[in-house]
Amino acid sequence: MFQTNLMRFIFISIFLIYQLISFAQPGGENCLTATSINSIPFIGIGNTTSANDDYFENCPDVGNQGGAPDHVYTYSTGNSIEYIDVSLCENLTNYDSQLIVYEDNCSSNPIGCQEDGCQSPNYNAPYNSNITGLTLQANKTYYFVIDGYDNLSSGNYQINIDSSIAFDVPDSSIIPLVYINTYGQEIQNEPKISANMGIINNANGDFNFSTDLYNEYDGEIGIEIRGSSSSSFPKKGYGLETRDGNGNNNNVPLFNMPSENDWVLHAPYSDKSLMRNFLSYYLGNKMYYYSPRTQFCELIINDQYKGVYLFTEKIKRDNGRVDISRLDFDDLAGDSLTGGYIIKIDKYTGVNNDSWTSPYTSNSINPQNIEILYHYPEPDDIAFAQKNYIQDYVTAFEDALNGPNFSDSSTGYRNFADINSFVDYFLLTEATKNVDGYRISTFLYKDKDSKGGKLHIGPPWDYNLGWGNANYCEGGLTEGWAYEFNNVCYSDGYQVPFWWEKMITDPEFLNRLNCRWDELRNGPFHTDSINNLIDSMAIVLNFPSERNFIRWEILSNYIWPNNYVGNNYLNEINYFKTWINDRLNWIDNNLPGSAVDCSFLATEENSANLNVTVFPNPFKDNFHIEINGVNKPKEITIAIFDINGKLLYEKISSNQYIFSSENSNYLRSLSKGLYFITISSQKSIETIRLVKN
């Protein structure tokens, strides 16, 4: 009996040792001597300290200095495509790692390259590497290189390679499903390729099933990768245009947005709340006459799940967007030359760009030129006289702002600029403390002189690094002013124009800042309003966010430039709300100047804001909705949703600003629980949480 047990013990021990060797082998020295992987899942364990430096790449997320030793594994696929996750974020990795994946040979361009994406338990900095949702083609050989950042980066590593479920297409979703088929083409960073798009949107709170027919859109599109720094993320953003069967632009209304052909699929990646642009554009719609409209959706490309996206309008001149006059190439004199124009302060990336350099550098110990780019008309469409006109006008605005009488109401900068738009842009940018604010993705426009003709700033664009989502240049701090960026990050090549430092010394600008801030804080910027909106969207995104973070397994990882890593979605939402509350309170206590004369708030320019009161809330039997304030909209829509986003009730009212549930048998019979009310007009929308006890 003893001998039998001894033999069994020896056999099990040998088997376990064999298993450990099989699944925890060190990598080979290079691609010729790479350690073979027989099957996936696989675990490789080794130490690179005494290895040679055979390979290094400059990954899209972070460059590489070279000089680090490396190990290599190899794997060959069978007759089917495989989807895998590869990670160095495991228990044993203890140095600044780099992960490279080559197809066929190690002299080709890598199909995967990642430098800083996560943090292993044994390394105290977020400089380890992982690649999720990697596609391995059938009958191909792949090489997995474990490398380091520089010649000091070496040590123990653990590489885990697992099959990925990240690409699985959802059976259903409460938000629309967007399907894109590129017919085998790879989507490029310009030019657009032709593809087909189908959208399932059952609306009214109904689920969208993958087996449903396309009912929002089914047709041709052109699509390309879009974004500057964000294009380095594995989750890509896309620009698309809807086309007809002949490949021409085709204006269509999507998600109740005005008919157009240019759209954006924004890809929240480092923004783990998924909401920063959504919230910014939503608040922008409370402030400006126009801010991009949005719709959350889940994106599937070529039968592969891509995650949660924000389908939004692209900023352009149009009746339903930036509603300024059309400027044709032959509009070269008189009033027709004076508008309309859209310009921007932005990075000089992409194609078809042209700009002029402001005569005023930034106020900084390291002054930088300020480049102002033409947006509409585009550089290849704008006439020379039109370039000169808008450049001269903006320079005149800057001359007046820099002059000794800059605050004079008739000869100063306000003679050239719409002060209310600058007030709103300042308050939105400061509320978000967007580190890109004022200096990147900053749009301005000017209509014809016969239509007002002053320089406006806006619409808002690209706030995904705002709301406490940046760990550099004090972007994560809830105190401090974003317009003082040049004092904090004077070495940055993109700096804030001198405009804001000068405006903040104008008593009228300060008066309007304080009046407008008080108005916003009692309305859309009220802490309860923002928290209710975030909570309602978090409910809608509950299951979609789960799928998104399976596809992009980043919740526990640092993704540039996160100021906070919450490890789960709920923590990210709580951080988001807490940061916003602390930031708005800081502005309450530190906004310079005071409100002296707020009569300007009653002008048509600010008539888009709804002032909604719901009472009692919570309610027991009945509740009432009241629309207050001046310049009430001619028509409002009241919609009530349950906690799952299902539409329960909808009513359109004309010139009626008091609503009572007493008039609806259905609403009187609502069961106890949480509901959401949206009150919308043509220019604004308000969401309020309603509780029945």
C-alpha positions as CSV (number, residue, x, y, z in Angstrom):
1,M,0.0,0.0,0.0
2,F,2.8,2.4,1.0
3,Q,4.7,1.6,-2.2
4,T,1.6,2.2,-4.3
5,N,0.9,5.6,-2.7
6,L,4.6,6.5,-3.1
7,M,4.5,5.7,-6.8
8,R,1.3,7.7,-7.2
9,F,2.9,10.7,-5.4
10,I,6.0,10.5,-7.7
11,F,3.8,10.3,-10.7
12,I,1.7,13.4,-9.7
13,S,4.8,15.3,-8.8
14,I,6.4,14.6,-12.2
15,F,3.1,15.5,-13.9
16,L,2.9,18.9,-12.0
17,I,6.5,19.7,-12.8
18,Y,5.9,18.9,-16.4
19,Q,2.8,21.1,-16.4
20,L,4.8,24.0,-14.8
21,I,7.5,23.6,-17.4
22,S,4.9,23.5,-20.2
23,F,3.0,26.5,-19.1
24,A,5.7,28.6,-17.5
25,Q,8.7,28.4,-19.8
26,P,11.1,31.3,-20.3
27,G,11.2,32.9,-23.7
28,G,13.8,32.3,-26.3
29,E,16.7,34.7,-27.0
30,N,15.3,35.9,-30.4
31,C,12.8,35.1,-33.1
32,L,14.9,32.3,-34.5
33,T,15.2,30.6,-31.1
34,A,11.8,31.7,-29.8
35,T,10.0,29.4,-27.3
36,S,7.1,27.7,-29.0
37,I,3.6,28.0,-27.6
38,N,1.6,24.8,-28.3
39,S,-1.8,26.1,-27.2
40,I,-3.6,29.0,-25.6
41,P,-4.2,29.8,-22.7
42,F,-0.5,30.0,-22.0
43,I,1.7,31.4,-19.2
44,G,5.4,32.2,-19.7
45,I,7.7,33.1,-16.8
46,G,11.3,34.2,-17.2
47,N,14.0,36.8,-16.4
48,T,15.5,39.1,-19.1
49,T,18.4,40.4,-17.2
50,S,21.1,38.4,-18.9
51,A,19.5,38.4,-22.4
52,N,20.5,40.4,-25.4
53,D,18.8,43.5,-26.8
54,D,17.4,42.2,-30.1
55,Y,14.2,44.2,-30.7
56,F,12.5,47.5,-29.7
57,E,9.7,49.5,-31.1
58,N,8.3,53.0,-30.6
59,C,4.8,52.1,-29.5
60,P,1.9,54.5,-30.3
61,D,1.3,55.2,-26.6
62,V,4.9,55.8,-25.5
63,G,8.2,55.9,-27.3
64,N,11.1,53.6,-26.6
65,Q,14.8,54.4,-26.0
66,G,16.1,50.9,-26.9
67,G,18.8,49.0,-25.1
68,A,16.6,46.7,-23.0
69,P,17.2,42.9,-23.2
70,D,14.3,40.8,-24.4
71,H,12.7,37.3,-24.6
72,V,10.6,35.9,-27.4
73,Y,7.7,33.4,-27.7
74,T,6.1,32.1,-30.9
75,Y,2.7,30.7,-31.8
76,S,1.2,29.5,-35.0
77,T,-2.6,29.5,-35.6
78,G,-4.7,26.9,-37.3
79,N,-7.4,27.3,-39.9
80,S,-9.4,29.8,-37.9
81,I,-9.0,33.4,-36.8
82,E,-8.3,33.6,-33.1
83,Y,-8.9,36.5,-30.7
84,I,-6.5,36.8,-27.7
85,D,-5.5,39.0,-24.8
86,V,-1.8,39.3,-24.0
87,S,-0.6,40.8,-20.6
88,L,2.6,41.5,-18.7
89,C,0.5,43.0,-15.9
90,E,0.8,39.8,-13.9
91,N,2.1,38.8,-10.5
92,L,5.8,38.4,-11.3
93,T,6.5,41.3,-13.6
94,N,8.7,43.7,-11.7
95,Y,10.1,46.2,-14.3
96,D,9.1,48.8,-16.9
97,S,8.1,46.5,-19.7
98,Q,7.2,46.7,-23.4
99,L,5.1,44.2,-25.3
100,I,5.5,43.7,-29.1
101,V,3.7,41.3,-31.4
102,Y,4.9,40.6,-34.9
103,E,3.2,38.6,-37.7
104,D,5.3,36.2,-39.9
105,N,8.7,37.7,-39.0
106,C,10.3,40.1,-36.5
107,S,11.4,42.6,-39.2
108,S,7.9,43.6,-40.1
109,N,5.8,46.3,-38.6
110,P,4.3,45.1,-35.3
111,I,0.5,44.3,-35.3
112,G,0.5,45.1,-31.5
113,C,2.8,47.3,-29.5
114,Q,2.1,48.6,-26.0
115,E,4.4,50.3,-23.4
116,D,2.4,51.8,-20.5
117,G,-1.0,50.3,-20.0
118,C,-1.2,48.7,-16.6
119,Q,0.6,48.0,-13.3
120,S,1.6,44.6,-12.0
121,P,1.4,43.7,-8.3
122,N,5.3,43.6,-8.1
123,Y,6.0,46.9,-9.8
124,N,5.0,50.2,-8.2
125,A,4.5,52.2,-11.4
126,P,1.9,51.9,-14.1
127,Y,4.5,51.1,-16.8
128,N,3.6,47.5,-17.7
129,S,2.0,46.4,-20.9
130,N,-1.1,44.6,-22.1
131,I,-2.9,44.2,-25.4
132,T,-6.5,43.2,-25.4
133,G,-8.7,41.9,-28.2
134,L,-5.8,41.1,-30.6
135,T,-6.8,39.4,-33.8
136,L,-4.6,36.5,-35.0
137,Q,-5.3,35.5,-38.6
138,A,-5.6,31.9,-39.7
139,N,-2.5,29.9,-40.7
140,K,0.0,32.6,-39.5
141,T,3.0,32.6,-37.2
142,Y,3.2,35.2,-34.4
143,Y,6.1,36.4,-32.2
144,F,5.6,37.8,-28.8
145,V,8.5,40.0,-27.6
146,I,8.9,40.9,-23.9
147,D,11.1,44.0,-23.9
148,G,11.8,47.0,-21.6
149,Y,11.7,50.8,-21.9
150,D,15.5,51.4,-21.8
151,N,18.7,49.7,-21.0
152,L,17.8,49.7,-17.3
153,S,14.5,47.9,-17.9
154,S,14.9,44.2,-17.2
155,G,14.0,41.6,-14.7
156,N,11.3,39.1,-13.9
157,Y,8.2,38.8,-16.1
158,Q,5.1,36.8,-16.4
159,I,3.3,36.8,-19.7
160,N,-0.3,35.5,-19.9
161,I,-1.9,34.8,-23.2
162,D,-5.6,34.0,-23.1
163,S,-8.5,33.6,-25.5
164,S,-10.5,36.8,-25.6
165,I,-14.3,37.1,-25.4
166,A,-13.9,40.8,-26.0
167,F,-15.2,40.7,-29.6
168,D,-18.5,38.9,-28.8
169,V,-21.4,40.9,-30.3
170,P,-24.1,41.7,-27.7
171,D,-27.4,39.9,-28.2
172,S,-29.3,43.1,-27.1
173,S,-28.7,46.6,-25.7
174,I,-30.7,49.4,-24.3
175,I,-28.7,51.8,-26.4
176,P,-28.6,51.6,-30.2
177,L,-26.5,49.0,-32.0
178,V,-24.3,50.4,-34.9
179,Y,-23.0,47.9,-37.4
180,I,-20.3,48.8,-39.9
181,N,-19.1,46.4,-42.7
182,T,-15.9,47.5,-44.5
183,Y,-16.0,44.5,-46.9
184,G,-12.5,43.4,-45.7
185,Q,-10.9,46.8,-46.0
186,E,-8.8,48.3,-43.2
187,I,-10.0,51.6,-41.9
188,Q,-7.3,54.2,-42.4
189,N,-6.3,57.5,-40.9
190,E,-7.4,59.3,-44.1
191,P,-8.7,59.0,-46.7
192,K,-12.1,57.6,-46.0
193,I,-12.9,54.1,-47.3
194,S,-16.3,53.0,-48.5
195,A,-18.4,50.8,-46.1
196,N,-21.9,50.0,-45.1
197,M,-23.6,51.1,-41.9
198,G,-26.7,49.7,-40.3
199,I,-28.3,51.0,-37.1
200,I,-30.8,49.3,-34.8
201,N,-32.6,51.9,-32.7
202,N,-36.0,50.9,-31.4
203,A,-36.1,54.0,-29.2
204,N,-38.8,54.7,-26.5
205,G,-36.8,52.7,-24.0
206,D,-37.1,49.4,-25.9
207,F,-34.2,47.0,-26.2
208,N,-32.4,46.7,-29.4
209,F,-31.8,43.1,-30.4
210,S,-29.1,41.9,-32.8
211,T,-31.7,40.0,-34.7
212,D,-33.8,43.2,-35.4
213,L,-33.9,44.8,-38.8
214,Y,-31.9,48.0,-39.3
215,N,-34.4,50.8,-38.7
216,E,-32.4,54.0,-38.1
217,Y,-30.1,53.7,-41.0
218,D,-29.1,51.1,-43.6
219,G,-26.8,52.4,-46.3
220,E,-23.4,53.5,-47.6
221,I,-20.9,55.5,-45.6
222,G,-17.3,56.7,-45.9
223,I,-15.2,56.1,-42.7
224,E,-11.8,57.0,-41.4
225,I,-9.9,57.0,-38.1
226,R,-10.0,60.4,-36.5
227,G,-8.3,62.1,-33.5
228,S,-4.9,63.4,-32.6
229,S,-3.4,62.0,-29.4
230,S,-6.5,59.8,-29.0
231,S,-5.6,58.0,-32.3
232,S,-2.8,56.2,-30.5
233,F,-5.3,54.4,-28.3
234,P,-6.3,50.9,-29.4
235,K,-10.0,51.9,-29.2
236,K,-10.2,54.2,-32.3
237,G,-12.5,57.1,-32.9
238,Y,-14.0,57.5,-36.4
239,G,-15.2,60.2,-38.7
240,L,-17.9,59.2,-41.1
241,E,-20.1,60.6,-43.8
242,T,-23.4,59.1,-45.0
243,R,-23.5,58.5,-48.7
244,D,-25.9,57.6,-51.4
245,G,-25.5,54.6,-53.7
246,N,-23.3,56.7,-56.1
247,G,-20.9,57.6,-53.3
248,N,-22.1,61.2,-53.0
249,N,-22.8,62.9,-49.6
250,N,-26.3,62.1,-48.4
251,N,-27.9,64.2,-45.7
252,V,-30.0,62.1,-43.3
253,P,-31.5,62.7,-39.8
254,L,-30.0,60.3,-37.3
255,F,-31.1,59.9,-33.7
256,N,-33.5,62.9,-34.1
257,M,-30.6,65.1,-35.0
258,P,-31.0,67.5,-37.9
259,S,-30.3,66.1,-41.3
260,E,-26.6,66.1,-42.2
261,N,-23.9,63.8,-43.7
262,D,-20.9,64.4,-41.5
263,W,-20.8,62.5,-38.1
264,V,-18.3,61.4,-35.5
265,L,-18.0,58.2,-33.5
266,H,-16.2,59.4,-30.4
267,A,-14.4,56.5,-28.6
268,P,-14.2,57.2,-24.8
269,Y,-11.1,55.2,-23.7
270,S,-9.0,56.9,-21.1
271,D,-12.3,58.5,-19.9
272,K,-13.5,55.5,-18.0
273,S,-16.7,57.2,-17.0
274,L,-17.5,57.2,-20.7
275,M,-19.4,60.5,-20.1
276,R,-17.0,63.4,-20.1
277,N,-17.8,64.6,-23.6
278,F,-21.4,63.7,-23.2
279,L,-21.8,65.9,-20.1
280,S,-19.8,68.8,-21.6
281,Y,-21.9,68.9,-24.8
282,Y,-25.1,68.5,-22.7
283,L,-24.1,71.5,-20.6
284,G,-23.1,73.3,-23.7
285,N,-26.6,72.9,-25.0
286,K,-27.8,74.7,-21.8
287,M,-25.5,77.6,-22.5
288,Y,-25.0,78.1,-26.2
289,Y,-27.5,78.3,-29.0
290,Y,-25.7,75.2,-30.4
291,S,-23.6,72.4,-28.9
292,P,-23.0,69.0,-30.6
293,R,-25.9,66.6,-30.0
294,T,-25.0,63.1,-28.9
295,Q,-26.3,59.5,-28.7
296,F,-24.6,56.7,-26.8
297,C,-24.4,53.5,-28.9
298,E,-22.5,50.2,-29.1
299,L,-20.3,49.7,-32.2
300,I,-19.7,46.5,-34.1
301,I,-17.2,46.6,-37.0
302,N,-16.9,43.5,-39.3
303,D,-18.8,41.4,-36.7
304,Q,-16.3,42.4,-34.0
305,Y,-17.5,44.3,-30.9
306,K,-15.7,47.6,-30.4
307,G,-17.4,49.0,-27.2
308,V,-19.5,52.0,-26.1
309,Y,-19.2,55.0,-28.4
310,L,-20.7,58.5,-28.5
311,F,-22.3,59.2,-31.8
312,T,-22.2,62.9,-32.3
313,E,-22.4,65.7,-34.8
314,K,-19.3,67.1,-36.4
315,I,-18.8,70.9,-36.0
316,K,-19.5,72.5,-39.3
317,R,-21.5,75.3,-40.9
318,D,-25.1,74.2,-41.5
319,N,-28.6,75.3,-40.6
320,G,-28.8,72.7,-37.8
321,R,-25.3,73.2,-36.5
322,V,-23.2,76.4,-36.6
323,D,-25.9,78.4,-38.3
324,I,-23.9,81.1,-40.0
325,S,-24.1,82.4,-43.6
326,R,-22.7,80.3,-46.4
327,L,-19.4,81.7,-47.8
328,D,-18.8,81.0,-51.5
329,F,-15.5,81.3,-53.2
330,D,-16.7,84.4,-55.1
331,D,-17.9,86.3,-52.0
332,L,-15.0,88.7,-52.2
333,A,-16.4,92.2,-51.3
334,G,-18.9,94.1,-49.3
335,D,-21.1,92.4,-46.7
336,S,-20.8,89.0,-48.3
337,L,-17.1,88.9,-47.5
338,T,-17.7,89.5,-43.8
339,G,-19.1,86.0,-43.0
340,G,-19.5,83.3,-42.3
341,Y,-16.2,81.9,-41.0
342,I,-15.3,79.1,-38.6
343,I,-11.7,79.1,-37.3
344,K,-10.0,77.2,-34.5
345,I,-7.0,77.1,-32.2
346,D,-5.8,73.5,-32.5
347,K,-3.0,71.1,-33.2
348,Y,-1.6,71.3,-36.8
349,T,-2.5,67.6,-37.6
350,G,-4.2,65.9,-40.5
351,V,-4.4,67.0,-44.1
352,N,-5.9,70.0,-45.7
353,N,-4.7,72.4,-42.9
354,D,-3.7,76.0,-43.2
355,S,-3.4,78.8,-40.6
356,W,-2.0,82.1,-39.7
357,T,0.2,83.0,-36.8
358,S,-1.2,85.5,-34.3
359,P,1.0,88.6,-33.9
360,Y,0.7,88.1,-30.2
361,T,2.6,85.2,-28.5
362,S,1.5,83.6,-25.3
363,N,2.2,85.3,-22.0
364,S,4.7,82.9,-20.6
365,I,8.4,82.7,-19.5
366,N,8.6,80.5,-22.6
367,P,6.4,82.4,-25.1
368,Q,4.8,80.3,-27.9
369,N,3.2,81.3,-31.2
370,I,-0.5,80.9,-31.4
371,E,-1.6,79.3,-34.6
372,I,-5.2,79.9,-35.8
373,L,-6.5,77.4,-38.4
374,Y,-9.1,77.8,-41.1
375,H,-12.0,75.4,-40.5
376,Y,-14.8,76.8,-42.8
377,P,-14.3,77.4,-45.6
378,E,-11.7,74.7,-45.7
379,P,-8.2,75.7,-46.7
380,D,-8.6,74.3,-50.3
381,D,-11.9,76.2,-50.6
382,I,-11.2,79.6,-49.1
383,A,-10.2,82.5,-51.3
384,F,-7.2,84.6,-50.6
385,A,-9.3,87.7,-49.9
386,Q,-11.4,85.7,-47.4
387,K,-8.2,84.5,-45.6
388,N,-7.0,88.1,-45.3
389,Y,-10.4,89.4,-44.1
390,I,-10.8,86.9,-41.2
391,Q,-7.2,87.2,-40.2
392,D,-7.4,91.0,-40.2
393,Y,-10.6,90.9,-38.2
394,V,-9.2,88.6,-35.5
395,T,-6.0,90.7,-35.3
396,A,-8.2,93.8,-34.9
397,F,-9.9,92.0,-32.0
398,E,-6.5,91.2,-30.5
399,D,-5.2,94.7,-31.0
400,A,-8.2,96.2,-29.2
401,L,-7.9,93.7,-26.4
402,N,-4.2,94.5,-26.0
403,G,-4.8,98.2,-26.2
404,P,-5.0,100.8,-23.4
405,N,-8.8,101.2,-23.8
406,F,-9.5,97.5,-24.1
407,S,-12.5,97.6,-21.7
408,D,-14.2,100.5,-23.5
409,S,-17.7,99.4,-24.6
410,S,-17.4,101.1,-28.0
411,T,-13.7,101.0,-28.9
412,G,-12.5,98.1,-27.0
413,Y,-12.5,94.3,-27.6
414,R,-16.3,94.1,-27.0
415,N,-16.7,96.0,-30.3
416,F,-15.3,92.9,-32.1
417,A,-16.3,90.0,-29.8
418,D,-19.6,88.6,-28.5
419,I,-18.8,88.9,-24.8
420,N,-21.5,86.5,-23.6
421,S,-20.1,83.6,-25.7
422,F,-16.7,84.2,-24.2
423,V,-18.2,84.2,-20.7
424,D,-19.9,80.9,-21.4
425,Y,-16.8,79.3,-22.9
426,F,-14.8,80.5,-19.9
427,L,-17.2,79.0,-17.4
428,L,-17.6,75.7,-19.1
429,T,-13.9,75.3,-19.6
430,E,-13.2,76.3,-16.0
431,A,-15.9,74.0,-14.6
432,T,-14.3,71.1,-16.5
433,K,-10.7,72.4,-15.8
434,N,-9.9,71.0,-19.3
435,V,-6.1,70.9,-19.7
436,D,-6.7,71.3,-23.5
437,G,-9.0,74.2,-22.9
438,Y,-8.4,77.6,-24.6
439,R,-5.3,76.2,-26.5
440,I,-6.5,73.1,-28.4
441,S,-9.8,72.2,-30.0
442,T,-11.1,75.8,-29.5
443,F,-13.5,76.9,-32.1
444,L,-14.6,80.4,-33.0
445,Y,-17.0,81.7,-35.7
446,K,-18.1,85.0,-37.3
447,D,-21.3,85.7,-39.3
448,K,-21.8,88.5,-41.8
449,D,-21.9,92.1,-40.4
450,S,-25.5,92.3,-41.4
451,K,-26.3,89.4,-39.1
452,G,-24.4,90.7,-36.0
453,G,-21.0,90.0,-37.3
454,K,-19.1,89.7,-34.0
455,L,-16.6,87.0,-33.2
456,H,-18.2,84.2,-31.1
457,I,-16.2,81.5,-29.3
458,G,-17.6,77.9,-29.5
459,P,-19.2,75.5,-29.9
460,P,-17.6,73.4,-27.2
461,W,-15.5,70.4,-28.4
462,D,-13.3,67.7,-27.0
463,Y,-13.5,67.7,-23.2
464,N,-12.5,64.1,-22.6
465,L,-9.4,65.2,-20.6
466,G,-11.5,67.5,-18.5
467,W,-13.4,66.8,-15.3
468,G,-10.3,65.5,-13.4
469,N,-9.1,63.1,-16.0
470,A,-5.5,64.4,-16.5
471,N,-2.6,63.8,-14.1
472,Y,-0.4,66.5,-15.7
473,C,-0.4,70.3,-15.7
474,E,-2.6,70.2,-12.5
475,G,-5.5,68.9,-14.5
476,G,-6.5,66.5,-11.7
477,L,-6.6,69.2,-9.1
478,T,-10.0,70.7,-8.2
479,E,-8.5,74.1,-7.4
480,G,-6.7,76.5,-9.7
481,W,-7.7,78.2,-13.0
482,A,-7.3,76.4,-16.3
483,Y,-6.7,79.7,-18.1
484,E,-3.4,80.0,-16.1
485,F,-2.1,76.9,-17.9
486,N,1.0,78.8,-19.2
487,N,2.2,79.5,-15.6
488,V,1.9,75.8,-14.7
489,C,3.1,74.2,-17.9
490,Y,5.3,76.8,-19.6
491,S,7.3,74.3,-21.5
492,D,4.3,73.0,-23.4
493,G,4.3,73.9,-27.1
494,Y,0.6,74.6,-27.2
495,Q,-0.2,77.5,-24.9
496,V,-3.2,79.7,-24.0
497,P,-3.6,83.0,-25.9
498,F,-3.3,86.2,-23.8
499,W,-7.0,86.9,-24.3
500,W,-8.3,85.4,-21.0
501,E,-5.7,87.1,-18.7
502,K,-6.8,90.4,-20.2
503,M,-10.6,89.8,-20.2
504,I,-10.5,88.7,-16.5
505,T,-9.4,92.3,-15.7
506,D,-12.4,93.8,-17.4
507,P,-15.1,94.8,-14.8
508,E,-17.9,94.1,-17.3
509,F,-16.5,90.7,-18.1
510,L,-16.3,89.9,-14.4
511,N,-19.9,91.1,-13.8
512,R,-21.2,88.9,-16.5
513,L,-19.1,85.9,-15.3
514,N,-20.7,86.2,-11.8
515,C,-24.2,86.8,-13.0
516,R,-24.0,83.9,-15.4
517,W,-22.3,81.6,-12.9
518,D,-25.1,82.2,-10.4
519,E,-27.7,81.5,-13.0
520,L,-26.0,78.3,-14.1
521,R,-25.4,77.1,-10.5
522,N,-29.2,77.4,-9.9
523,G,-30.0,75.5,-13.0
524,P,-28.0,73.0,-15.2
525,F,-24.8,73.4,-13.1
526,H,-26.6,72.7,-9.8
527,T,-24.9,69.8,-8.1
528,D,-28.2,67.8,-7.9
529,S,-28.9,68.4,-11.6
530,I,-25.5,67.1,-12.7
531,N,-25.5,64.1,-10.3
532,N,-29.0,63.2,-11.4
533,L,-27.9,63.3,-15.0
534,I,-24.8,61.2,-14.4
535,D,-26.8,58.7,-12.3
536,S,-29.4,58.3,-15.0
537,M,-26.8,57.7,-17.7
538,A,-24.9,55.3,-15.5
539,I,-28.1,53.2,-15.3
540,V,-28.5,53.3,-19.0
541,L,-24.9,52.3,-19.5
542,N,-24.9,49.6,-16.8
543,F,-24.7,46.6,-19.1
544,P,-23.1,48.3,-22.1
545,S,-20.2,49.5,-19.9
546,E,-19.7,45.9,-18.6
547,R,-19.3,44.8,-22.2
548,N,-17.1,47.8,-23.0
549,F,-14.7,47.0,-20.2
550,I,-14.5,43.3,-21.1
551,R,-13.5,44.5,-24.6
552,W,-11.1,47.0,-23.2
553,E,-9.8,45.6,-19.9
554,I,-8.5,48.8,-18.5
555,L,-10.5,49.6,-15.3
556,S,-7.7,48.5,-13.0
557,N,-5.0,50.0,-15.3
558,Y,-3.5,53.5,-15.7
559,I,-4.4,54.8,-19.2
560,W,-2.7,58.0,-20.1
561,P,-3.4,60.5,-18.6
562,N,-5.7,59.1,-15.8
563,N,-5.6,61.1,-12.6
564,Y,-7.5,58.3,-10.9
565,V,-7.8,54.5,-11.4
566,G,-11.0,53.2,-9.8
567,N,-10.7,49.4,-10.5
568,N,-14.5,49.3,-11.3
569,Y,-17.1,51.4,-13.1
570,L,-19.0,52.4,-10.0
571,N,-15.8,53.9,-8.4
572,E,-15.1,55.8,-11.7
573,I,-18.6,57.3,-11.6
574,N,-18.3,58.2,-7.9
575,Y,-14.9,59.9,-8.5
576,F,-16.4,61.7,-11.5
577,K,-19.2,63.1,-9.4
578,T,-17.1,63.9,-6.3
579,W,-14.5,65.8,-8.5
580,I,-17.2,67.8,-10.1
581,N,-18.8,68.8,-6.8
582,D,-15.5,69.8,-5.3
583,R,-14.5,71.8,-8.5
584,L,-17.8,73.7,-8.7
585,N,-17.6,74.5,-5.0
586,W,-14.1,75.8,-5.5
587,I,-15.3,78.1,-8.3
588,D,-18.1,79.3,-6.0
589,N,-15.6,80.5,-3.5
590,N,-12.9,81.8,-5.9
591,L,-14.6,83.4,-8.9
592,P,-13.2,87.0,-9.0
593,G,-15.4,90.1,-9.1
594,S,-19.1,90.2,-8.3
595,A,-22.5,90.4,-9.9
596,V,-23.5,94.1,-10.3
597,D,-26.0,94.3,-13.2
598,C,-27.5,91.0,-14.5
599,S,-30.1,92.5,-16.8
600,F,-28.3,91.0,-19.8
601,L,-29.5,87.6,-18.8
602,A,-33.0,88.4,-20.0
603,T,-31.8,88.9,-23.6
604,E,-32.7,86.6,-26.4
605,E,-29.1,85.4,-26.5
606,N,-29.6,83.3,-23.3
607,S,-33.1,82.2,-24.0
608,A,-32.2,78.6,-24.6
609,N,-32.1,77.7,-20.9
610,L,-35.0,76.0,-19.3
611,N,-35.8,76.7,-15.7
612,V,-37.7,73.7,-14.6
613,T,-39.1,72.9,-11.2
614,V,-40.6,69.5,-10.2
615,F,-42.5,69.3,-6.9
616,P,-43.1,67.6,-4.6
617,N,-40.1,65.3,-5.2
618,P,-40.3,62.6,-3.8
619,F,-44.1,62.5,-4.3
620,K,-46.8,60.2,-3.0
621,D,-49.9,60.9,-5.1
622,N,-49.2,63.6,-7.7
623,F,-46.4,65.7,-8.9
624,H,-46.2,69.0,-10.8
625,I,-43.8,70.4,-13.4
626,E,-43.4,74.1,-13.9
627,I,-41.3,76.0,-16.5
628,N,-40.2,79.3,-15.2
629,G,-38.1,82.3,-16.4
630,V,-38.3,84.6,-19.4
631,N,-38.4,83.8,-23.1
632,K,-40.1,80.5,-22.6
633,P,-40.0,78.2,-25.6
634,K,-43.1,78.0,-27.7
635,E,-43.2,74.2,-27.5
636,I,-41.9,71.7,-24.9
637,T,-41.9,67.9,-24.8
638,I,-42.3,66.1,-21.4
639,A,-41.1,62.5,-21.3
640,I,-41.0,60.1,-18.4
641,F,-38.8,57.0,-18.3
642,D,-38.5,54.1,-15.8
643,I,-35.2,53.1,-14.2
644,N,-34.4,50.9,-17.2
645,G,-34.8,53.7,-19.7
646,K,-38.2,52.6,-21.0
647,L,-40.4,55.4,-22.1
648,L,-43.6,55.4,-20.1
649,Y,-45.2,58.7,-21.0
650,E,-44.7,61.5,-23.5
651,K,-46.6,64.8,-24.0
652,I,-46.0,67.8,-26.3
653,S,-47.3,71.1,-24.9
654,S,-47.6,74.4,-26.7
655,N,-47.6,77.6,-24.6
656,Q,-48.4,75.6,-21.5
657,Y,-45.8,75.8,-18.7
658,I,-47.5,74.0,-15.8
659,F,-48.1,70.2,-16.0
660,S,-49.7,68.0,-13.4
661,S,-49.9,64.2,-13.1
662,E,-53.4,64.7,-11.9
663,N,-54.4,64.9,-15.6
664,S,-53.1,61.4,-16.4
665,N,-54.7,58.2,-15.0
666,Y,-51.5,56.3,-16.0
667,L,-49.2,58.6,-14.1
668,R,-51.4,58.5,-11.0
669,S,-51.1,54.7,-11.0
670,L,-47.2,54.6,-11.1
671,S,-45.8,52.1,-8.7
672,K,-43.2,53.2,-6.1
673,G,-39.7,53.6,-7.4
674,L,-37.2,55.8,-9.3
675,Y,-38.2,57.6,-12.6
676,F,-36.6,60.1,-14.9
677,I,-38.3,63.1,-16.4
678,T,-36.9,64.9,-19.5
679,I,-38.2,68.3,-20.5
680,S,-37.0,69.4,-23.8
681,S,-37.4,72.3,-26.3
682,Q,-35.9,72.8,-29.7
683,K,-32.7,74.3,-28.1
684,S,-32.4,72.6,-24.7
685,I,-33.1,69.5,-22.6
686,E,-33.4,69.0,-18.8
687,T,-33.3,65.6,-17.0
688,I,-34.6,65.3,-13.5
689,R,-34.8,62.3,-11.2
690,L,-38.2,61.7,-9.7
691,V,-39.0,59.4,-6.8
692,K,-42.4,58.0,-5.8
693,N,-42.7,56.9,-2.2
